[in-house]
Amino acid sequence: MKLVSLLPADTYTVVNKSIITEEDKKNIISLYEPIIGPLAISLYFTFLRDLKLTEFISKDYTHHHLMTFMKSSLDVIKLARESLEGVGLLKSFFKEGEPNSYVYELFSPLSAKEFFQNPILNITLYNNIGKKEYELIKLEFALPSIDLKEYEEITKELNATFKPSCVVEPFETKEKNTLGLKLESQIDFDLVLSSMPKGLLKESALNKKNRELLEQLAFIYDLDTLKIVELLRIVVTEKGAFDKEELRKKARKYYAYNNNGALPTLVYRTQPEYLKTPEGNTNPLAQIIYMFENTTPYDFLKMKNKGANPTSRDLRLLETLLVDLNLQPAVVNVLIDYVLKKNNNKLNTAFVETIAGQWKRCKVETASEAMELAKKENTKYSKKIDNKKTRKEEPVWFNQEFTKEEMTEEEIAELEEMFKKYR
């Protein structure tokens, strides 16, 4: 995909591709905001305002207009836009020129029923807000039932109520459109069909909707093409189709069996938006916190390994921290950074789990809380053994002053390496 530099003078037009109702707005705030955060939601509603609600196409605006209304930098707005694109609320188009111009197509959110049936969005919402809040949201959207056993239906049919008087030619009207999630394909569907016994699975069973489901399950449960084939063979029906609900269950069980009961892996997820630090501060300490919050534990450990993929042993340790102990991703990143510094770049499982257990009991959920507790415990430990530690044995963020004048060349180089991804 082409990399594009976004400038304040670049223009944009908003196109309404759907009918966005009050119910949609409620869904966006209740279901999507916990996943993509308030800034992305604010951008969505700013685009909606640009349409003046009744218009299908807005006038041309500059991106400086967005910066003024949202009181945010262009980088922050771009990240918010990409979040909307990621969950299927926005499509973006670019045309080079003087200035460059963009078209942003606005789509409706999924209905509550579609959202909770979507395996990616449903699981992500659960992981971002926790079981208690998730159950409250489910109650908000649950359909109440009414017992009609003692009632008799007396509804009139249309032709008993109205009689046609003239014929009117049909015409196209605006309809509600949702975009859905866009995933990079990781399944070879030709291989799926060729790997199944002849006549067992009909080609029509792999229609667009079913392919999307298979892609989603592959994404969530880290399944390759051959594993998908193996699961499909179990759930194929006599008619050459496959049972979608049974496939979901089998995929879930397969993942749990291979991951000590963990569902699903969290090593590729970043800190939930509601536990992130508000942006605005740009000092080195704030940048480190931003990095802890916006890097997955997998990528953070990979960065610490100088680009080498984490070993299977290290991945199992991450799974234990994230799933068994239910630590937040940013907290795990702080823990990794702390232990590697204190333990000569070794992730000793017993040492890590001892600290992790204490942090869990202290209910540490944010990067800042983890960093503060690590500093306090390190101070107590240093006093206890009466041995002054050198700064090389401590994470660079232990330095309270944290200015370049107070840092060694090695620490400055380490910071530059950390921040490289975010510049």
Residue pairs with C-beta under 8 A, 6 or more apart in sequence:
2 94
4 94
4 100
6 63
6 74
6 77
6 78
7 63
7 74
7 99
7 100
8 62
8 63
8 64
8 67
8 74
9 62
9 63
9 64
9 99
10 62
10 63
10 99
10 100
10 101
10 102
11 60
11 61
11 62
11 63
11 99
11 100
11 101
11 102
12 60
12 61
12 62
12 63
12 66
12 101
12 102
12 103
12 104
13 57
13 58
13 59
13 60
13 61
13 101
13 102
13 103
13 104
14 47
14 48
14 50
14 51
14 57
14 58
14 103
14 104
14 105
14 106
15 56
15 57
15 58
15 103
15 104
15 105
15 106
16 51
16 55
16 56
16 57
16 106
17 91
17 105
17 106
17 107
17 177
17 179
18 106
18 107
18 108
18 174
18 175
18 176
18 177
18 178
19 108
19 174
19 175
19 176
20 48
20 106
20 108
21 108
23 111
24 108
24 109
25 45
27 109
27 110
27 111
27 112
27 115
28 41
28 44
28 89
28 109
29 41
30 137
30 140
30 141
31 109
31 110
31 112
31 115
31 121
31 125
31 137
32 40
32 41
32 87
32 89
32 109
33 40
33 41
34 125
34 128
34 129
34 133
34 272
34 273
34 274
35 87
35 121
35 124
35 125
35 128
35 273
36 80
36 83
36 84
36 86
36 87
36 273
37 80
37 83
37 273
37 274
37 276
38 273
39 70
39 72
39 76
39 77
39 79
39 80
40 80
40 81
40 83
40 84
42 70
42 80
43 66
43 70
43 77
43 80
43 81
43 84
44 84
44 89
44 90
44 106
46 66
46 69
46 70
47 58
47 90
47 104
47 106
48 106
50 58
50 59
50 61
51 57
51 58
51 106
52 58
56 174
60 101
62 99
63 74
63 77
66 72
66 77
67 73
67 74
67 77
70 76
70 77
72 80
76 279
81 90
81 92
81 104
84 90
85 91
85 92
85 182
86 181
86 182
87 121
87 181
88 107
88 110
88 178
88 179
88 180
88 181
88 182
89 106
89 107
89 109
89 179
90 104
90 105
90 106
90 107
90 179
91 104
91 105
91 107
91 179
92 102
92 103
92 104
92 105
93 102
93 103
93 104
93 105
94 100
94 101
94 102
95 101
95 102
95 103
107 177
107 178
107 179
108 176
108 177
108 178
109 115
109 178
110 118
110 121
110 178
110 180
112 141
114 178
115 121
115 122
115 125
116 122
116 138
116 141
118 181
118 216
119 213
119 216
119 217
119 220
119 248
120 181
120 216
120 219
120 220
121 181
123 220
123 264
124 269
125 134
125 137
126 134
127 266
127 269
127 272
128 272
128 273
128 274
129 137
129 272
129 274
180 212
181 216
183 215
183 216
183 219
185 215
186 215
186 218
186 219
186 224
186 225
187 211
187 214
187 215
187 218
187 224
187 225
187 228
188 225
189 206
189 211
191 225
191 226
191 229
192 201
192 206
192 225
192 228
192 229
192 232
193 201
193 203
193 206
195 225
195 226
195 229
196 229
196 232
196 233
196 236
197 233
199 240
200 233
200 236
200 240
201 232
201 236
201 240
201 241
201 242
202 239
202 240
202 241
204 240
205 240
205 241
205 242
206 214
210 242
210 244
213 244
213 247
214 228
217 223
217 228
217 247
217 248
217 251
218 224
218 228
220 251
220 264
221 251
221 252
221 254
221 255
221 264
222 255
222 264
222 265
223 231
223 251
223 254
227 254
231 247
231 250
231 251
231 254
232 242
232 247
234 246
234 250
235 242
235 243
235 246
235 247
235 250
236 242
237 243
252 263
255 262
255 263
255 264
255 265
256 262
256 263
259 265
259 319
259 323
260 316
260 319
262 319
262 323
262 324
263 323
265 319
265 323
266 297
266 319
266 322
266 323
266 329
267 296
267 297
267 298
267 315
267 318
267 319
267 322
268 296
268 298
269 296
269 329
270 293
270 294
270 295
270 296
270 329
270 330
271 292
271 293
271 294
271 328
271 329
271 330
271 366
271 367
272 328
275 293
275 328
275 330
275 365
275 366
276 293
276 294
276 330
277 286
277 289
277 290
277 293
277 366
277 367
277 368
279 290
283 402
284 402
284 403
284 404
284 415
285 397
285 402
287 415
287 419
287 422
288 396
288 397
288 415
288 418
289 367
289 368
289 371
290 422
291 333
291 418
291 419
291 421
291 422
292 300
292 330
292 333
292 334
292 337
292 367
293 330
293 367
294 422
295 303
295 333
295 421
296 329
297 318
297 321
297 322
297 329
297 332
297 333
297 336
298 310
298 315
298 318
300 333
300 336
300 337
301 310
301 314
301 318
301 336
302 308
302 309
302 310
303 417
303 418
303 421
304 336
304 337
304 340
310 318
314 347
317 347
317 349
317 352
318 332
320 353
320 356
321 327
321 332
321 335
321 352
321 356
322 329
322 332
325 353
325 356
325 357
325 360
326 360
327 335
327 356
327 359
327 360
327 364
328 365
328 366
330 366
330 367
330 370
331 359
331 364
331 365
331 366
331 367
331 369
331 370
333 367
334 367
334 370
334 371
334 374
335 352
335 355
335 356
335 359
335 370
335 374
336 347
337 395
338 355
338 374
338 395
339 347
339 348
339 351
339 352
339 355
340 346
340 347
341 393
341 394
341 395
342 378
342 393
342 394
343 351
355 377
358 373
358 377
359 370
359 373
362 373
364 370
364 373
371 397
374 395
374 398
375 398
378 389
378 394
378 398
382 388
382 389
391 398
391 399
391 408
391 411
392 408
392 410
396 402
396 407
396 411
396 414
396 415
399 406
399 407
399 411
404 412
407 415
